[in-house]
């Protein structure tokens, strides 16, 4: 995304403006001309509309000259660099420029490409340093404000800043529920400094970042500036920006993020109170799904709603449903019981209780797997964290696991030879050299006898069964989105990525790449 320094040029002579815009390659030097004005009055109005980071202005102009315009700007802004351009080498103007903290005083007739380039390079460094310093100071002040118990600042200037209405986007890295009881690795979270750098360098044609600060709980607040600062940013633009920013960060870090936006203007005072009171507005992404952009209802400070939701949780007999799930594990009723159980959990708000309950079910599922003496999938946090980020993902994961278990234990109704062959396939399908002879040898039968018995009892050929197992595992790995397609092909027992793609397309009806991103 573009991170060019915005520039406004003010001069009453059109040819001068044209010369300045064409004298150097502004964008290559890191600048972008965002406004042009033909007198000081017009320049002041455009300054207030676009807040340029650099101003180049003539001195002698009709209606209002450059000195008058600079004087008005300096009443509220003492940092934006102002470069005076004039054909009049008059000491009185130079003296006025000095009193107004003017950055440079240049004669237009002496301006060259080399001279303007040199000036812009110096100004760019100075602007960046000032921006970095102001950004760091503002961020630290806001972090202290949001983490403190104080409701009002004793500093008048800070109080005015905190009362200013602005529009914000809030982001937070999605974190998995510790279903397995394992602690998150130390390097799981993307460092805040990395996130801030990514956000500061991100902007669109309509919206740019003004300031970024941190809220307790790992939330990052991005205060935004629209292309027309005096006008609110439209809700549709806010959503588009928040979604683009979230995707940008996910692509850059490989992590998963949730984003929220408030379409109305809000002060930092109001935001602090809103976040404290409406905690469930942020937590509900766990129940609805993370990796999405959400709109926050504002203004609304609804403590009664929170109490009602918590009462609804305590009124549920979730332990009875949990017991039904535990009893159903390993049977054909497991998926139905899990669906009913998780649909009930979606009506609750106690994430800690959900975590404990899911952990209990996971341990029971592992026990059932071990008792059936079949190959158990990897159920660690490292392997499954993307599936455990929200309740819909956890629900799907548990149901998929029970279906996999059912597929592996369904062979108990078959003859010992066929049952043994199924177990052997599930343990060795990842071996690309797995052969029918290997499977037949494992159950001490001939290939011909086993193939005939397998087809008769399962209504599937032995070769097709191997393919089905491999493709089902490939689908699960593609959905997890942690491996490249060719890596998944090797993982499920294919030497060639081309052969894997052909087999996958034959079974599923689409290529693996299309399955990962289905065409809408």
N, C-alpha and C positions, 0 to 999 in steps of 0.2 A: 504494500500500500504506500501511497505517496506520503512523504513527510517533508514537503517543501515549505520554506519560510514565505509567508504571505506578504505581498508588497502593494502599497498604494502610491501612485504617481499623481501629483497635482501640478498642473501648469495650464495657463490660459492659451498657449500656442500649440496647436495640433501637431505641427511639424516637429516641435521639441519632444512631445510625447512619443511620436513615431520614431524619432532618432534614438531615444532612450530604450524603447522596447526592442529595437533592432540592432543596437550597438553591441550587445553581448548575448550569449545563449543563457538566459536566466535559469532555465530548469537544470541545465548541466551544472551550473554553479550552486544549485540547491534552493532556488527562489521561484516564486510564481506570482505574477502580477494579477491580483484579484480585483483591483478597483482603479479607475481613472476618474479624475475630477478636473474641472476647468476654472475653479476659483476656490477661495478658502471656505466660503459658506457651504458649497457643495462637498468639498473635501471633508469638512467636519461631520456632515450628515453621513457620508459614506464610511468614515472612520467608526462612527457609532453603530453602523449596520454590520460591518465585517471585521472590526478590530484587527487590522493588519499588524504584522509583527515588525514592519519597517515602512517608513514614510519618506518619500522623496518629494519635495515641494519647492515650487518657485516662490520668490518673495513678493514681487510686484504683480498683483492680479486685481481685476475689478471686484466690486462688492465687498470682498474681504481678502486681505493679503495673507501670505504664508506666516508672517509673524503673529497676526491675530489668531489664525487657526491654531498655530502651535501653542499660543498662550492658553486658549480654551482647552486644548488637549491636556496640557500640563496641570490643569486644575484637578484632574482626577488620575492622570497617568504620567508618572515621572520616569518610566523605564523604557517605553517604546522608542527605539532610535529614530531621530528625525534628521534628515539630511537636507540642508537648504541649498537650492540651485538658483543662481542669479547671474544676470549680466551686469549688475551694478556693483562695482567694487567699492562699497561705501562702508566706512568704519562704523557708522551709526547702526547699520544693520548687523554687522559682526558683533557689536557690543550687545544688541538686543538678543542675538542668537546665543551668546554666552550666558546671559541671564536666564534663558529658558532651557538650559541644559541641552542645547542642540549638539548632536553628535559630530556633524561635519558641516563645513561652509565652503561650497565649491563654485567656481566660475564656469558657466556652461560652455563658453568659448574654448576653455582649456580642457574640456572633458574628452578623453580618448577611451578606446576599448580597453587598453592596458590599465589605464588609471581607474576606470569603473570596476574592472575585474578585481584589481587589488583592493579597492574599497569594499566590495561585496564579500571577498574572502575574509577580510578582517571583521566585518560586521557579522558574518555568519558565525564565526567562532565565539564572538562576544555574546550574540543572541542565544546560542546553544548553552553557553556557560551560565548565563543569567536564568534561562529557562530551567536548567537542571537544578540550580541552587534554589530557585523559588519553588520548584516542584517538590524537592526533598523537604524543605522547611514546611510547606503546606501539608504534605503527607504526614509528617511526624506530628504536627499540631492536631490534625484531624484524628489520627490514630489515638492520641491521648484523650481527645474529646469523647470518642465513641467507647473507649474502654473505661472511662471514669463514671462515677455515680452522679456527677454534677449535672444539673438540668439546664444551667445557664452559665455563660462565661462572664467573668468579671472584667474582661478586657473589651472595651467599647468597639474597637476595630474588629476584633475577632467575633464579637456578638453580631455585628452588622454582617460580616461574611457568612456566619452560620445561619442567619435569617434570610439570606438571599435565596430566591426561588430558582431552582434548577431542575434539570431532568437527568435521571440516573439509570444505569444498567448495573445489575448485581450479578456476579459470577461466583461459582464455587465448584471446586473439584469434587466429582462424585466419588464416594467412598463405599466399598462393599460392606455388607452386613457380615460380621465375623461368625458366619454359620458354623465353621469348623472349629471355632475357638482359638484359631491362630491369630497372633498379632500381625499387623501390617508391617512389612519390611521398612527399614529406616528411609530408603530411597523411593518409597511409593509416591509421596507427594511432590509435585513440581515446586521447586523453590519459588517463593513469592517474588524475589528480585527478577527471576526469569519471566514470570507472568507479567510483571509491571513493564518490563522492556517490550514484550510482545504487544501489550495493549497500547503503550505510548506510540509505537510505530504504526498503529493501525488507524486508518481513517477512510471515509468514503467521501464522495463529492458533496453529500448533504450534511455529514456529521463528523466531528473530530473530537478527540479527547481533551478535556480541560484539566482534570485532576483525578488521581487514583488514590484511594485510601483503603485501609483494611478494617473490617468489622470483626468483633470477637466471633470465634467459631469457624474461621477460615474463609469468610466471605470477603470479596473484593468489590468495592463500589467505584464505578466509573462515572464521573460527572461529565456531561456532554455539552458541546457547543455546536449549535446549528449554523448553517450557512447564513442565516439571518438571525443574529443573537437576540434581537428584540422580539422575535416571534417564537411561540412554542413549536417544538418539533412534533410533527404529526405522529399519531399512534402507529400507523403503518410503517413510517420511516423508522421509528424506534424499534419496532419488531424486526424489521429487515436488518438494521444495524446490529442489534443484539444477537441475532442468529448468525450473521456473517462473522462477528467477533468471536462467538463461541466456536464456530467451525474452524476459524483461523487458528485459535489456540489449540484445539484438539489435533488438527493436522500438524502443528508445529511441535507438540509435546507427546503425542501418542496416548494421552490420558483422556478421560471422559469428563465433561463439564456440564453443569446445568446453568441456565441463565434466566434472569428475571428482568423485566423492565416496568417502569411506572410511566404511563403516557402523560400524566399531569406533572406540572412543576411542583417541586417539594423542597423545603429547606432542610438543612442537615439536622436541625432540631427536630423537625417532624419525622425525618427518616429514622433517627435514633429511637424515638418513641414507638414508631410503627414497627420496627424490627423487634423491639423488646416485647411488645404486646401481641403481635400477630405471628408468633413463631411458627404456628402450624401452616401458615401460607407457604413457608419455605420447605417444611418437612413433608408436605403432601406429595412432593415429587417422588418420594420413596414409594408411595402407593400408586401413583399414576404413571411413573416412568421417568427416568432421568434422561440425559442426552437430548434435551429439548429446551425450547425457549418459552417462558411463561409470562403472562401478564399479571401484575399484582393489582388487586382492587384497592384503589386509594381515591378519596380519603375514607378509611374505615378503621376504627379502633374498637374491635369487638371482643371484649373479654368474656361476655356471656356465651358467645359461640364456642369458645375454647372449653368452658366449663361443661357445656352440653355434650361436646364431643368426648371429653374424658369420662363423663357419666355413661355415655353410650358404650364406651370400652368396658367399664367395670360391670355393666349390666349383662355383658355377654358371657356365656359359659364356654369360654374358648377351650378349657381343659377337657371338656367332654368331647369336643370335635377332635382335639389332639389325640385323645385315647382311641377314637375310632380310626384315625389314620394309622396309629401304631399297630393296631390289631389287623388292619387291612394290608400292611406291607407284605409283599411276597405273594399276594393273591391277585386275582383279576379285578378286584374291587379297589385296588390301591389308587389308581388314577382318579376314579370317581370321588373317593374319600378326600384325596388331596385337593381336588378342584373345589369341593364344598368347604374344606378347611381354609384355603387361601382366599376364597371369595368372602368368607367371614372376616378374615384378617384385614381385608381391604376396607372394612368399616371401622377399624380401630385407629388409635393414635399412639399406642405405647410401643415404640420401636424396640426398646430394650426387652420387653416381654416377648415380642415376636422373635428377636434374636435367640433368646433362651429356648423358646419352643422349637424353632427350626433346628437348632443345634441338637436337641434331643431326638428329633426325627431323623437327622442325618446319622447319628450314632446307631439308631435302631436299624436304619437302612443298611449300614455297613455290616451290622451283625447278621442280618438276613442274607446278605451277599456271601459272607464267609460260611454260613451254615450250608448254603447250596453248593459250595465248592466250585464256584465259577469265577472266571477272571473279572476282577473288580476294577472299574475305571479309576483314574486319578481324581480324588475328591478333596484335594488340598486347595487352600486359598490361592496359591500361586497359579494354579491351573484354571481355577474357575471364577476369579474375582470379577470378571466382566459380566458373568451371569448373576452375580449376587449384588449388583448395584441397586436394584429396586425390587419391589415385591412382584411385579409381573415377570421379571427375569428369574427370580427365585422359584416362583410357581412353575414356570416352564421347565426349569432345570430339574426340579424334583420329579415332575411328571415324566420327563424324558428318561430320568434315571430308573424310575419304576418300570417304564416300558422296556428299557434295555434289559433290566433284570428279568422281566417276564419273558422276553424273547429267549434269554439264555436258560431259564429254568423250565420253559415250556417243554423241553425235551424229556422231562420225566415221564411223559405219557408214551414215549417211543421205546423201541427196543434198546437194550444195552448198547448195541453197536451204533445205532443212529444217535442215541444220546451222547455217547462218547465222542462221536465224530463232531457233533455240534459244539461240545465243550472244547475240543481240540481246535476247531476253526476260530472260535472266539478268543482263544489264547494266542493263536499264531497267524491271524489274518494279516498282520503288518509285515510278515515275511514275504517279500516279493517272489521268493522261490518255493513258496508253499505249493505242494503238488498233491494230486489225488492219491498217489502212492504213499506219501507221508501220512495222510489222514487214515487211509486203509490200514497201514502198518500199526498206527496208534491203537486201533481197536481189534487188531489181529484178524482182519478179514481181507479177502481179495478185493481189488478195485471194482471188478464186475459185480460181485455180490453186494458191496456197500452202495454203489450207485443205484442199483436196482431197488434195494431196500429203502434207501433214502428218498427216492422219488415216490415210492409206494406209500410211505408213511407221512411224508411232509407235503407231497404234491408239488415239490420244487426239486429241480435237479441239483446235484451236489455243487456243480460249478456255479449255477445261478445263486445258490445260497451264499457261497463265498463272496460273490460280487455284491449281493445285497448287504451283507455285513460291512463290507468295505465302503460302499457308497453311503450307508447310513452314518457311519463314523465320519466320513468325509463331510457330510452335510452338517454334522454337529461342529466339526472343527471350523468350517467356513463361517457358520453363524457366530462362533466365538470371536472370529476376526482377529486372531492373534498370529496367524501364520500365512505365509505366501502360498499361492495355489500349488506351485511345484513342490513345496515342502509338505503340503497336505497329501499330495499324490504319493510321495515316498513314504509318508507316515502310515498310510493305509495299504501299502503293499504293491505299489506300481513303480516299475523301473523308469518308465517314460512318462513325462508330463503330458505328452500328446496322447498316449494310450489311455491315461487316466481321464483326460478331458473327453475322449471319445466314449469311454465306458460310462462316465457320469452323464453325458448328454443322452445316451441311449436309455439309461434308467430313469433320469429325472425329467428329461425333455428340454433341458437347457444346459449351456456350458457352466462350469464352476464359477467363472467370472460374472455371468448373468445371475446366478443363484445368490451371489454375494450382494449384488446391486440389481434386483429385479427391475425390468423395464416396466414403467407405469403406463 
